[in-house]
Amino acid sequence: MDEKDLQIVSALDKYGAKVSTEELGSILGIPARTVRYRLSRLRKNKILYSRTVITHERKMGLGENILVMKATQRGARLLPKMFEAITPLYWFSPTYGTYNGFYVHCLYSLATPLTARRFLEEFQKEELITDFFLFDITDYEVTVANYEKYVPGKGWDWDWKEWADSVERNIRERKIPTTKLEDSHSLVDFDASDVDILLYLLKNGMITQKKLAQETNMSEAQVNKRVRRLEKEGIIKGYKSGVWTQDITVDIVMFFELDENAEGVITSLYELPFPTTMIMESKSRYGIRLGLQATDWDGFLTGVDRMQPYLEWFCFQTIHHRQQSMEIHPFMMFDAKTHRWETQSSNYLQTIKDVLAEEK
């Protein structure tokens, strides 16, 4: 990537992957045909990924927990088989950090909020885990990356010392973060046709509305109206095209609880130039997921040193081998006949017993 490529992908990340090449050209002062050519070349070279849709299932009554488990030796052997067989546990990774074991994303219907805890208690009863941490994702945001700060072949041109100094300054000045995260949401009415549209968009974020109409047996006008409504209601949070920078990074998640009046911590995390995902449980409990090169670890942790006096609690976890236990997406768990999310833990407790029986 050259400087012009970096300008284009940075603007694409800022304004959303549905922005037209004409709009990007106008914003950047670059002819639209040049933008089109460069985007096509970046996609052909697999530097720019295809567009994906970002959804917020909680507004449809489907919640999501992160389960971090300290596994026993027996659990390290058996738990992956259980994760693959239990549909609500839809992706997982081995993890190391405060808890050594597994990092798992668990779906649950808001009507049955104890689903994840039931699984954890069963794992503990069977001596598969000795301890766990549960984080309820009420909202999340994929941050805007500033690729103009990226130097191909070298990494991010980022002054870590200045950032660490700004952490203390932001906290001291109680600088309010420019975040859209909210910890409470109204439920939105939807039907099976909305779920079908979302599934097709998640399978292929580049699908045309004409093709989407054909797949869902609706008119283009009906599809357009439904997609616009899903966007307006925030069920579709936006669209992204990921960028492969070719850097070798380690993915980590830092969970933390803020002291009172320490909003500047969040402000500082939003200042980072590379792609991150911010997750929220409440106005005081957050997490951040990011991938760091070895050369950036010292600078980031120095910033965390400055944050630590203002954190009630925090922990780090690695994510290095993500495994999907579901073929496509959580929306497959919607039962159109009952208009319910089928996530009850009682449906899957027998699965745990079956895996344990196989061991014997």
Order of alpha helices (4+ residues) and beta strands (2+ residues): alpha-alpha-alpha-beta-beta-alpha-beta-beta-alpha-beta-beta-beta-beta-alpha-alpha-alpha-alpha-beta-beta-alpha-beta-beta-alpha-beta-beta-beta-beta-alpha
